[in-house]
Amino acid sequence: MTVPNAVSKLVLLTASILALSSAVQAADYNWTFQTSETAGEPGFVNKTKWAENVGILSGGRIEIEILPIGSVVPHTDTLEAVGSGILQGHLTDPSYFSGRDPAFAMMGNLVGAWSDPFELLGFMQSGGGHELYAELVEPYGVHFIGAAATEPEAFVAGVPIRTVEDLKGVKLRAPEGMVFEIFSKAGAAPVALPGSEIFSALDKGVVDAADNTVFATNQALGMNDVAPYPLYPGFHSLPLIDISMNKEIWDGLPADLQAILNASVDQFIFDHVYSVRMLDAAAVAEARANPAIEIINWSGDERAKFRRIAQEEWLNWAGRSEMTQRYYDAVTAYLEGRNLL
């Protein structure tokens, strides 16, 4: 071997080692985001994929660890945890923060307002929703990247509920706040229970029905086996998914990474909606194949009756703060302008 050839090979070997070392070097930014789902739920899986996509789009400069509900702080405390830097971000339902400001309840889940996730997303993107929510969270030291949404939540029931009238006296699990109060106005007897206790409560007859997540998850958890009269498509609940991060970190990012995060959320919106839609369709087919399960689909008239009850409560909540009034005015104008009210 001649000396020049040996030198050339040494140069190539050195270059290869440097390239490999560069490829495995640590990311410029390592963040932890907490979600509002348990590991394995469709929402958690899709949020994990979003984080992976951010890593790819950023060329490995951003690495995000996605944690399930309650991993670092309770689900009700992620807003402050993100603002203080305990967490760098969250993907969650804003309704959990309604104790801090009633506007979080209205923006997180305006019960009875939306029949399709793209109605809500249209309002967020072109009806003023994004700007209002960003203004709401900024004082907490949080930057709102964007909103996503899932399919309308299904409703599990151990008794047939075919009309609004059938809700009267029904013991049902509902989260505290606007959802709880609207079901009360509809004549039901809501009970506040954590999600972890729903299956047992239905199985033991503690409650007759429950407001709980999407059809696919309910089916996978066996909810429809112990409460065999699910209502689908959902008529009541379509919560917002808030994708936010620590504002100081956001402000310190270079413009290209801010643009990548914005684009990644836009992609997540469609990936999440359509993946859950496909899972729901498969779960509905599975449930329909079980003769012990009857899926109940409310008529347009019954959905309209429930929406009118909900609208009374929207108006009640609108007067609770300046922000709730502004949100009410914006969302009702949007719905009226599209003949959705």
C-alpha positions as a printed Julia matrix, in Angstrom:
341×3 Matrix{Float64}:
   0.0    0.0    0.0
   1.41   3.4   -0.94
   1.46   6.21   1.6
  -0.98   8.41  -0.4
  -3.51   5.54  -0.51
  -3.14   4.99   3.22
  -3.68   8.67   3.89
  -6.76   8.71   1.63
  -8.25   5.75   3.48
  -7.51   7.37   6.82
  -9.22  10.57   5.68
 -12.28   8.61   4.52
 -12.43   6.66   7.78
 -12.16   9.86   9.82
 -14.91  11.49   7.76
 -17.16   8.48   8.29
 -16.61   8.56  12.05
 -17.37  12.27  12.16
 -20.52  11.8   10.1
 -21.71   8.99  12.37
 -20.91  11.05  15.45
 -22.88  13.97  14.01
 -25.87  11.74  13.24
 -26.15  10.5   16.82
 -25.39  13.74  18.59
 -27.91  15.02  21.09
 -30.8   17.16  19.91
 -30.57  20.92  20.39
 -33.87  20.86  22.32
 -35.16  18.08  24.57
 -38.7   18.59  25.85
 -41.32  16.73  27.84
 -44.99  17.14  26.93
 -47.76  15.6   29.04
 -51.04  14.47  27.5
 -54.54  13.9   28.87
 -54.74  10.22  27.82
 -53.43   6.99  29.21
 -50.76   5.18  27.22
 -52.31   3.08  24.47
 -55.37   5.23  23.83
 -55.69   6.41  20.2
 -55.07  10.01  21.24
 -51.86   9.1   23.07
 -50.6    7.02  20.14
 -51.25   9.84  17.68
 -49.61  12.44  19.91
 -46.54  10.22  20.16
 -46.43  10.06  16.37
 -46.68  13.86  16.26
 -43.6   14.13  18.46
 -41.73  11.71  16.23
 -42.72  13.77  13.2
 -41.39  16.94  14.84
 -38.06  15.16  15.27
 -37.98  14.21  11.61
 -39.05  17.62  10.31
 -36.49  19.37  12.5
 -33.69  17.09  11.35
 -33.27  15.8   14.88
 -32.86  19.25  16.43
 -36.03  18.82  18.54
 -36.74  15.72  20.61
 -40.07  15.52  22.45
 -40.98  12.89  25.03
 -44.74  12.33  25.28
 -46.03  11.24  28.69
 -49.48   9.91  29.62
 -51.91  11.63  31.95
 -50.69  12.29  35.47
 -47.07  11.3   34.81
 -45.52  14.5   36.16
 -48.43  16.54  37.51
 -52.22  15.96  37.75
 -54.08  16.66  34.5
 -55.61  19.76  36.08
 -52.18  21.3   36.74
 -50.38  21.1   33.41
 -51.13  24.73  32.58
 -49.0   26.01  35.46
 -46.45  23.24  34.97
 -45.89  24.33  31.37
 -45.72  28.0   32.29
 -43.15  27.36  35.03
 -41.05  24.99  32.91
 -41.71  21.83  34.94
 -43.15  20.57  31.65
 -42.16  22.12  28.35
 -45.56  21.56  26.8
 -48.88  19.74  26.9
 -51.52  18.33  24.58
 -54.72  18.41  26.57
 -58.36  19.38  27.02
 -58.63  23.01  28.23
 -61.78  22.13  30.19
 -59.53  20.82  32.95
 -58.57  24.43  33.76
 -62.11  25.78  34.16
 -61.48  26.36  37.87
 -59.01  29.08  36.91
 -61.24  30.85  34.39
 -64.7   29.82  33.12
 -63.5   30.63  29.59
 -61.48  27.4   29.64
 -64.73  25.42  30.01
 -66.38  27.18  27.07
 -63.34  26.99  24.83
 -62.44  23.46  25.83
 -65.83  21.88  25.21
 -68.79  23.98  24.1
 -71.3   21.19  24.65
 -73.81  20.73  21.85
 -72.09  23.15  19.47
 -70.24  20.92  17.03
 -71.24  17.82  15.1
 -67.96  17.47  13.2
 -64.37  18.27  14.27
 -63.79  20.42  11.19
 -66.58  22.75  12.27
 -64.67  23.47  15.47
 -61.33  23.66  13.67
 -62.82  26.07  11.14
 -63.86  28.36  13.97
 -60.43  28.16  15.56
 -58.66  28.99  12.3
 -60.98  31.54  10.73
 -63.55  32.56  13.34
 -61.27  34.11  15.94
 -60.98  31.08  18.2
 -57.21  30.74  17.93
 -56.58  34.36  18.83
 -58.93  34.26  21.82
 -57.4   31.09  23.24
 -53.85  32.36  22.72
 -54.79  35.5   24.65
 -56.32  33.4   27.43
 -53.21  31.28  28.08
 -50.49  33.89  27.56
 -50.66  35.29  31.15
 -49.81  31.78  32.38
 -46.5   31.89  30.5
 -47.85  29.54  27.82
 -47.69  29.84  24.04
 -50.61  28.3   22.12
 -49.24  26.57  19.01
 -52.55  25.33  17.7
 -55.76  23.37  18.17
 -56.73  19.9   17.13
 -59.92  17.97  17.73
 -61.2   14.44  17.71
 -64.45  12.85  16.62
 -67.59  13.65  18.64
 -67.48  11.61  21.82
 -69.79   8.63  22.07
 -72.14   8.11  25.0
 -72.26   4.81  26.84
 -75.56   3.78  28.36
 -76.9    0.77  30.21
 -80.48   1.85  29.49
 -81.99   2.93  26.15
 -81.85   6.73  25.75
 -83.59   7.52  22.47
 -84.74  11.07  23.19
 -83.95  14.06  25.38
 -86.99  13.07  27.46
 -85.32   9.72  28.19
 -82.47  11.54  29.97
 -84.76  12.49  32.85
 -83.66  10.86  36.08
 -80.8    8.97  34.44
 -77.76   8.74  36.7
 -74.89   9.55  34.4
 -71.24  10.28  34.8
 -70.27  13.73  33.59
 -67.26  15.95  34.29
 -67.9   18.93  36.53
 -68.58  22.28  34.9
 -70.56  23.09  31.79
 -71.18  19.47  30.76
 -72.48  18.63  34.23
 -74.81  21.63  34.3
 -76.22  21.06  30.81
 -77.12  17.46  31.58
 -78.76  18.66  34.8
 -80.87  21.11  32.79
 -81.84  18.25  30.46
 -83.29  16.4   33.45
 -80.52  13.88  34.11
 -78.89  13.26  37.48
 -75.18  13.71  36.72
 -72.47  12.3   38.95
 -68.83  13.42  38.93
 -66.52  10.41  38.64
 -62.92  10.08  37.4
 -62.49   8.21  34.14
 -60.8    5.3   35.9
 -64.03   4.49  37.78
 -66.49   4.59  34.87
 -66.38   0.9   33.91
 -66.88  -0.28  37.48
 -69.67   2.25  38.1
 -71.54   1.11  35.0
 -70.98  -2.57  35.76
 -72.27  -2.21  39.33
 -75.18   0.06  38.43
 -73.81   3.06  40.33
 -74.51   5.05  37.16
 -76.76   4.25  34.22
 -74.73   6.04  31.56
 -71.53   7.99  31.04
 -70.1   10.8   28.97
 -66.81   9.21  27.96
 -64.36   9.54  25.07
 -64.73   8.21  21.5
 -66.58   5.07  20.43
 -63.41   3.13  19.54
 -61.93   3.53  23.0
 -65.2    2.66  24.73
 -65.5   -0.48  22.62
 -61.91  -1.5   23.3
 -62.4   -1.0   27.04
 -65.51  -3.19  27.07
 -67.79  -0.3   28.03
 -70.39  -1.32  25.46
 -70.52  -4.82  26.92
 -71.65  -3.57  30.33
 -73.63  -0.63  28.91
 -75.06  -2.08  25.68
 -77.03   0.96  24.42
 -74.28   3.34  23.2
 -75.33   6.57  21.51
 -73.43   7.15  18.28
 -72.6    9.44  16.54
 -72.15  11.61  19.6
 -74.64  14.42  20.16
 -73.03  16.39  22.95
 -69.27  16.54  23.38
 -66.47  17.42  20.98
 -63.54  18.68  23.06
 -60.7   20.84  21.81
 -57.11  19.58  21.97
 -54.8   22.37  23.14
 -51.23  22.03  21.86
 -49.15  24.54  23.79
 -45.65  25.0   25.17
 -43.65  27.2   27.51
 -43.68  30.74  26.09
 -40.11  31.6   27.07
 -38.84  28.53  25.24
 -41.0   29.33  22.2
 -39.81  32.92  22.08
 -36.19  31.73  22.14
 -36.58  29.35  19.19
 -35.21  30.22  15.76
 -37.89  31.12  13.21
 -37.43  27.93  11.2
 -38.18  25.7   14.2
 -41.24  27.78  15.08
 -42.45  27.27  11.51
 -41.77  23.54  11.74
 -43.81  23.25  14.94
 -46.7   25.17  13.39
 -46.62  22.94  10.3
 -46.42  19.79  12.41
 -49.61  20.75  14.26
 -51.41  21.37  10.96
 -50.43  17.85   9.89
 -51.42  16.37  13.25
 -54.93  17.8   12.91
 -55.7   15.69   9.86
 -53.76  12.61  10.96
 -55.58  12.5   14.29
 -59.11  13.14  13.01
 -58.93  10.57  10.24
 -57.16   7.89  12.26
 -59.8    8.1   15.03
 -62.54   8.19  12.39
 -61.23   4.91  10.95
 -60.92   3.34  14.4
 -64.48   4.4   15.23
 -65.81   2.89  12.01
 -64.12  -0.44  12.75
 -65.36  -0.41  16.36
 -68.93   0.36  15.27
 -68.83  -2.58  12.85
 -67.59  -4.82  15.66
 -70.32  -3.64  18.03
 -73.04  -4.09  15.42
 -71.93  -7.68  14.94
 -72.78  -8.3   18.61
 -76.55  -8.86  18.96
 -76.37  -7.85  22.63
 -75.38  -4.29  21.68
 -77.81  -1.75  20.2
 -76.29   1.46  18.82
 -78.73   4.36  19.14
 -78.49   7.31  16.74
 -80.49  10.35  17.8
 -82.69  12.02  15.21
 -82.0   15.54  14.02
 -84.98  16.8   16.04
 -83.66  15.33  19.29
 -80.19  16.71  18.65
 -81.76  20.15  18.08
 -83.68  19.88  21.37
 -80.47  19.11  23.25
 -78.64  21.95  21.51
 -81.34  24.43  22.57
 -80.87  23.36  26.2
 -77.13  23.72  25.78
 -77.47  27.19  24.25
 -79.26  28.41  27.38
 -76.27  27.32  29.41
 -73.82  28.94  26.95
 -75.61  32.24  27.56
 -75.42  31.69  31.31
 -71.68  31.08  31.13
 -71.14  34.04  28.77
 -71.77  36.5   31.57
 -69.17  35.03  33.9
 -66.2   36.99  32.58
 -65.14  39.34  29.81
 -63.41  36.5   27.97
 -66.42  34.15  28.17
 -68.59  36.89  26.7
 -66.13  37.55  23.89
 -65.91  33.84  23.13
 -69.7   33.45  23.2
 -70.13  36.39  20.81
 -67.49  35.04  18.42
 -68.68  31.44  18.38
 -72.39  32.23  18.01
 -71.61  34.67  15.17
 -69.58  31.93  13.48
 -72.31  29.31  13.89
 -75.06  31.66  12.74
 -73.05  32.74   9.71
 -72.79  29.11   8.58
 -76.34  28.1    9.47
 -75.01  25.8   12.18
 -76.94  27.31  15.06
